[in-house]
Amino acid sequence: MKNKLFDNFGMIATRLGNQIHLRTLRDAFASFMPFMILAGFVTLVNYVILEPTGFMGNLINPETLKTMQEVGISIANGTLNISTLLIVVAVSYHMSANREYNNPIAAMLVALSVFIVLTPMSMMFTPEGAAEAMKIGGVIPTSYTSASGMFVGIFVGLLATELFIKLSTIEKLQINLAGEIPPAVIKSFNVLIPIMLTVLAFALVSFATIQITGMDANTLISKIIITPLSNVTTGLPGFVLITSIANLFFGFGIHQAVISGALLDPFLLQNMQENMIAYANNQEIPHIINMAFKDTFAVMGGSGNTIALLIAIFLFGRKKQYKDFAKLTVAPAVFNINEPIIFGLPIVFNVSLIIPFVLAPAFSLTVAYFATSMNFISPVVVQIPWTTPPVVSAFLATGGDWRAAVLQILIIAASVFIYLPFLRIDEKVTEKLAQTEA
């Protein structure tokens, strides 16, 4: 009965993990993550180290520091402020790859073109000293190309690419050229009509949306879909629930990114970018829950906060084989790489350890959330590499708040005692199995 339950759950998890759109989002955000880490590093340098009103202002001329910040600002313009454009391209590419489409560059260009078609090229601007704002045309506000437009970028990347690939497979829409013609030209003419039809279709949708609702497609999608979803996924109950389900999947051998990569990461990354922008402009930090918040307090030693499990084994473990195994896996665990523990100890398909594997992150996220909301620690404002070791990660992610590092130590200590009783159970089960086999 137990094995049948595991098999059925594993089969469902595998099917979900192989769902093409979820897999596409997971792969796209994996490709996009280096840009976020670079933006986080720049934010840390610019507004912690080079901040003119900070500690460096006493050592270096503040005007010199402001000049040095220009390098970081230009990098932010090429990462944070065009994050939606990067996502459109990444989603379209991975959608093409997962569909095994042989002309991904065409799909990527179509998706980018469609996104611009749906984006208003105007903004309201109030000149200095003027009483009223004026409309300026020929510009794209960064509110559409930065984190605020990310979900429109995801929809465009998926829908435009799907429609374009579908039209490209219709032979009657292909223009086949004869003669000695370069392959690039042949490919271009083969997709000429599908490109025209795809862009035209979205242009008509954009026009109809404005005429019927008075809102552009970005604003409409945000109000109808994005805002309600964001309230669910980045509210504490929904966030903890989805994170717990993702870790439960990992306990059955399906990487937690299958769930969190599709359902959480887009919202968490948007919150992260908005936090970094607010921090850079000395504004109130809008979000407690974001990407680095999850990495800092739910991935200590890896998914499931398994650094606490290793500490429990070292301090309280009774089995030599457990301690020997922990010694082998502690080095990668310091950098939050715990696949050796998950698949080697193992945690997968091991009910004794799956339970604390789910409970420990839920506990740590809840504690960190309320500690932030009550101003015991600073909000997370810097996107750090997920491989940043525990304690250091909390200090850097909060812009240098030592209290966050102390909280992380306390959470790890408490998590040790969450794992401990289940470690005892697992040791007894292992001993009984060994006796039975003997």
Secondary structure in CASP SS format (residue, H / E / C, confidence):
PFRMAT SS
TARGET T0000
AUTHOR 0000-0000-0000
METHOD secondary structure of the structure
MODEL  1
M C 1.00
K H 1.00
N H 1.00
K H 1.00
L H 1.00
F H 1.00
D H 1.00
N H 1.00
F H 1.00
G H 1.00
M H 1.00
I H 1.00
A H 1.00
T H 1.00
R H 1.00
L H 1.00
G H 1.00
N C 1.00
Q C 1.00
I H 1.00
H H 1.00
L H 1.00
R H 1.00
T H 1.00
L H 1.00
R H 1.00
D H 1.00
A H 1.00
F H 1.00
A H 1.00
S H 1.00
F H 1.00
M H 1.00
P H 1.00
F H 1.00
M H 1.00
I H 1.00
L H 1.00
A H 1.00
G H 1.00
F H 1.00
V H 1.00
T H 1.00
L H 1.00
V H 1.00
N H 1.00
Y H 1.00
V H 1.00
I H 1.00
L C 1.00
E C 1.00
P C 1.00
T C 1.00
G C 1.00
F H 1.00
M H 1.00
G H 1.00
N H 1.00
L C 1.00
I C 1.00
N C 1.00
P H 1.00
E H 1.00
T H 1.00
L H 1.00
K H 1.00
T H 1.00
M H 1.00
Q H 1.00
E H 1.00
V H 1.00
G H 1.00
I H 1.00
S H 1.00
I H 1.00
A H 1.00
N H 1.00
G C 1.00
T C 1.00
L H 1.00
N H 1.00
I H 1.00
S H 1.00
T H 1.00
L H 1.00
L H 1.00
I H 1.00
V H 1.00
V H 1.00
A H 1.00
V H 1.00
S H 1.00
Y H 1.00
H H 1.00
M H 1.00
S H 1.00
A H 1.00
N H 1.00
R C 1.00
E C 1.00
Y C 1.00
N C 1.00
N C 1.00
P H 1.00
I H 1.00
A H 1.00
A H 1.00
M H 1.00
L H 1.00
V H 1.00
A H 1.00
L H 1.00
S H 1.00
V H 1.00
F H 1.00
I H 1.00
V H 1.00
L H 1.00
T C 1.00
P C 1.00
M C 1.00
S E 1.00
M E 1.00
M E 1.00
F E 1.00
T C 1.00
P C 1.00
E C 1.00
G C 1.00
A C 1.00
A C 1.00
E C 1.00
A C 1.00
M E 1.00
K E 1.00
I E 1.00
G E 1.00
G C 1.00
V C 1.00
I C 1.00
P C 1.00
T H 1.00
S H 1.00
Y H 1.00
T H 1.00
S C 1.00
A H 1.00
S H 1.00
G H 1.00
M H 1.00
F H 1.00
V H 1.00
G H 1.00
I H 1.00
F H 1.00
V H 1.00
G H 1.00
L H 1.00
L H 1.00
A H 1.00
T H 1.00
E H 1.00
L H 1.00
F H 1.00
I H 1.00
K H 1.00
L H 1.00
S H 1.00
T C 1.00
I C 1.00
E H 1.00
K H 1.00
L H 1.00
Q C 1.00
I C 1.00
N C 1.00
L C 1.00
A C 1.00
G C 1.00
E C 1.00
I C 1.00
P C 1.00
P H 1.00
A H 1.00
V H 1.00
I H 1.00
K H 1.00
S H 1.00
F H 1.00
N H 1.00
V C 1.00
L H 1.00
I H 1.00
P H 1.00
I H 1.00
M H 1.00
L H 1.00
T H 1.00
V H 1.00
L H 1.00
A H 1.00
F H 1.00
A H 1.00
L H 1.00
V H 1.00
S H 1.00
F H 1.00
A H 1.00
T H 1.00
I H 1.00
Q H 1.00
I H 1.00
T H 1.00
G C 1.00
M C 1.00
D C 1.00
A H 1.00
N H 1.00
T H 1.00
L H 1.00
I H 1.00
S H 1.00
K H 1.00
I H 1.00
I H 1.00
I H 1.00
T H 1.00
P H 1.00
L H 1.00
S H 1.00
N H 1.00
V H 1.00
T H 1.00
T C 1.00
G C 1.00
L H 1.00
P H 1.00
G H 1.00
F H 1.00
V H 1.00
L H 1.00
I H 1.00
T H 1.00
S H 1.00
I H 1.00
A H 1.00
N H 1.00
L H 1.00
F H 1.00
F H 1.00
G H 1.00
F C 1.00
G C 1.00
I C 1.00
H C 1.00
Q C 1.00
A H 1.00
V H 1.00
I H 1.00
S H 1.00
G H 1.00
A H 1.00
L H 1.00
L C 1.00
D H 1.00
P H 1.00
F H 1.00
L H 1.00
L H 1.00
Q H 1.00
N H 1.00
M H 1.00
Q H 1.00
E H 1.00
N H 1.00
M H 1.00
I H 1.00
A H 1.00
Y H 1.00
A H 1.00
N C 1.00
N C 1.00
Q C 1.00
E C 1.00
I C 1.00
P C 1.00
H C 1.00
I C 1.00
I C 1.00
N C 1.00
M H 1.00
A H 1.00
F H 1.00
K H 1.00
D H 1.00
T H 1.00
F H 1.00
A H 1.00
V C 1.00
M C 1.00
G C 1.00
G C 1.00
S C 1.00
G C 1.00
N C 1.00
T C 1.00
I H 1.00
A H 1.00
L H 1.00
L H 1.00
I H 1.00
A H 1.00
I H 1.00
F H 1.00
L H 1.00
F H 1.00
G C 1.00
R C 1.00
K C 1.00
K H 1.00
Q H 1.00
Y H 1.00
K H 1.00
D H 1.00
F H 1.00
A H 1.00
K H 1.00
L H 1.00
T H 1.00
V H 1.00
A H 1.00
P H 1.00
A H 1.00
V H 1.00
F C 1.00
N C 1.00
I C 1.00
N C 1.00
E H 1.00
P H 1.00
I H 1.00
I H 1.00
F H 1.00
G H 1.00
L C 1.00
P C 1.00
I C 1.00
V C 1.00
F C 1.00
N C 1.00
V H 1.00
S H 1.00
L H 1.00
I H 1.00
I H 1.00
P H 1.00
F H 1.00
V H 1.00
L H 1.00
A H 1.00
P H 1.00
A H 1.00
F H 1.00
S H 1.00
L H 1.00
T H 1.00
V H 1.00
A H 1.00
Y H 1.00
F H 1.00
A H 1.00
T H 1.00
S H 1.00
M C 1.00
N C 1.00
F C 1.00
I C 1.00
S C 1.00
P C 1.00
V C 1.00
V C 1.00
V C 1.00
Q C 1.00
I C 1.00
P C 1.00
W C 1.00
T C 1.00
T C 1.00
P C 1.00
P C 1.00
V C 1.00
V H 1.00
S H 1.00
A H 1.00
F H 1.00
L H 1.00
A H 1.00
T C 1.00
G C 1.00
G C 1.00
D C 1.00
W H 1.00
R H 1.00
A H 1.00
A H 1.00
V H 1.00
L H 1.00
Q H 1.00
I H 1.00
L H 1.00
I H 1.00
I H 1.00
A H 1.00
A H 1.00
S H 1.00
V H 1.00
F H 1.00
I H 1.00
Y H 1.00
L H 1.00
P H 1.00
F H 1.00
L H 1.00
R H 1.00
I H 1.00
D H 1.00
E H 1.00
K H 1.00
V H 1.00
T H 1.00
E H 1.00
K H 1.00
L H 1.00
A H 1.00
Q H 1.00
T H 1.00
E H 1.00
A C 1.00
END
